[in-house]
């Protein structure tokens, strides 16, 4: 097990967190400049909106994987059912509120990430919903969340380009 020193996470966790932070920044950055209507507009046949995807990332990814699975926080676990359909955004909720919730969940997750050694086993897993656990350490949780966030940032890239032609990364000759 890698020891944490002087309140800092080990280099492995720092590198993984840096990668996750870049993906989170991409999620928020690709949405910058969209108005309320475009953030709420479903573009793909499945019907999700950009705000719905951000709410999913806040609740089903950041809160679930770090607060519930990794930390086993009883308050977080108890609250999971209260907001079960994370993809749906209350029409009365301002877009800024949804985006701020994502930022708050990131901050809470980062506190858990930086305080938890890489080999720490998850504290909780909903076997009744998902069957046997397939992640066995903090490191694996981080890798899963990086992959999921990157996948969803790619979804947002495509949707943003369909909405107004904006692209996050444009390579030129």
C-alpha positions in Angstrom: 0.0 0.0 0.0 1.3 3.5 -0.9 1.6 5.7 2.1 0.2 9.2 2.0 2.6 11.8 3.3 2.1 15.3 4.7 -1.6 15.4 3.8 -1.0 14.9 0.1 -2.2 12.0 -1.9 0.4 9.7 -3.5 1.5 10.5 -7.1 -0.7 7.8 -8.5 -3.9 9.3 -7.1 -2.7 12.8 -8.0 -2.2 11.6 -11.6 -5.6 9.9 -11.8 -7.3 12.9 -10.2 -5.6 15.2 -12.7 -7.0 13.1 -15.5 -10.5 13.1 -14.0 -10.3 16.9 -13.5 -9.5 17.4 -17.1 -12.6 15.4 -18.1 -14.8 17.3 -15.7 -13.4 20.6 -17.1 -14.3 19.3 -20.6 -17.9 18.6 -19.5 -18.4 22.1 -18.2 -16.4 23.7 -20.9 -18.3 22.2 -23.8 -21.5 23.6 -22.4 -20.2 27.1 -21.9 -22.2 29.6 -23.9 -25.3 27.5 -24.3 -28.5 29.2 -23.1 -31.2 27.6 -20.9 -33.2 26.4 -23.8 -30.3 24.6 -25.5 -29.1 23.1 -22.2 -32.6 21.6 -21.8 -33.3 20.6 -25.4 -33.1 16.9 -26.1 -31.1 16.4 -29.4 -30.8 12.6 -29.6 -33.6 10.1 -29.9 -33.1 8.9 -26.4 -34.3 12.2 -25.2 -31.7 13.3 -22.6 -30.6 16.9 -22.4 -27.2 18.4 -21.6 -28.5 19.3 -18.2 -29.8 15.8 -17.6 -26.4 14.4 -18.4 -24.7 16.8 -16.1 -27.2 15.9 -13.3 -26.4 12.2 -14.0 -22.7 12.9 -13.6 -23.3 14.8 -10.4 -25.5 12.2 -8.7 -24.9 8.8 -10.4 -21.2 9.3 -10.9 -19.6 11.7 -8.5 -21.9 11.2 -5.5 -22.6 7.5 -6.1 -19.0 6.3 -6.8 -17.2 8.4 -4.3 -19.7 9.3 -1.5 -21.6 6.0 -1.5 -19.3 3.3 -2.9 -15.9 4.4 -1.9 -16.6 6.3 1.4 -19.8 4.4 2.4 -21.3 7.6 3.7 -24.7 6.5 5.3 -26.3 9.9 4.5 -25.3 9.6 0.8 -26.5 6.0 0.6 -29.8 6.9 2.2 -30.3 9.8 -0.3 -29.7 7.7 -3.4 -33.4 6.8 -3.7 -34.6 10.4 -3.3 -33.1 11.4 -6.7 -33.3 8.1 -8.4 -34.0 9.4 -11.9 -30.9 11.7 -12.2 -31.3 12.2 -15.9 -34.5 14.2 -15.4 -34.1 17.9 -14.5 -37.0 19.8 -12.8 -38.2 22.3 -15.4 -38.2 25.0 -12.6 -34.6 24.4 -11.7 -32.3 27.0 -13.2 -29.5 25.6 -15.3 -26.9 27.3 -13.0 -28.3 25.3 -10.1 -27.7 22.0 -11.9 -24.2 23.0 -13.0 -23.4 24.3 -9.4 -24.6 20.9 -8.0 -22.1 19.2 -10.3 -19.4 21.5 -9.0 -20.3 20.8 -5.4 -20.4 17.0 -5.9 -16.9 17.3 -7.5 -15.6 19.1 -4.5 -17.0 16.5 -2.1 -15.6 13.7 -4.3 -12.2 15.4 -4.5 -12.1 15.5 -0.7 -12.7 11.7 -0.5 -10.3 11.0 -3.4 -7.4 12.9 -1.8 -8.0 11.4 1.6 -8.2 7.8 0.5 -5.3 5.5 -0.2 -5.2 3.9 -3.6 -5.7 0.3 -2.4 -8.7 1.1 -0.1 -11.5 -1.3 -0.9 -15.0 0.2 -1.5 -17.0 0.6 1.7 -20.4 -0.2 0.2 -21.9 -1.8 -2.9 -25.5 -2.3 -3.9 -25.4 -6.0 -4.7 -29.2 -6.1 -4.9 -29.1 -3.7 -7.9 -25.9 -4.5 -9.7 -24.9 -8.0 -8.6 -21.3 -8.8 -7.5 -18.9 -5.9 -7.2 -16.5 -5.5 -10.1 -14.3 -2.7 -8.6 -12.1 -3.6 -5.7 -10.1 -0.5 -4.9 -10.1 3.3 -4.9 -7.8 3.1 -7.9 -10.4 1.0 -9.8 -13.2 3.4 -8.8 -11.2 6.3 -10.1 -10.4 4.5 -13.4 -14.1 3.7 -13.8 -15.2 7.3 -13.2 -12.5 8.7 -15.5 -13.8 6.4 -18.3 -17.5 7.2 -17.6 -16.9 10.9 -17.5 -14.8 10.8 -20.7 -17.5 8.9 -22.5 -20.1 11.4 -21.4 -17.9 14.4 -22.3 -17.8 12.8 -25.8 -21.6 12.6 -25.8 -21.7 16.3 -25.0 -19.2 17.1 -27.7 -21.5 15.5 -30.3 -24.6 17.2 -28.9 -23.0 20.6 -28.8 -21.9 20.3 -32.4 -25.5 19.3 -33.4 -26.9 22.3 -31.5 -24.7 25.1 -32.8 -21.6 23.7 -34.6 -19.3 24.5 -31.7 -16.4 22.0 -31.2 -14.3 21.7 -28.1 -11.0 20.8 -29.8 -10.4 21.9 -33.4 -7.2 20.8 -35.1 -6.0 23.0 -37.9 -3.5 22.4 -40.7 
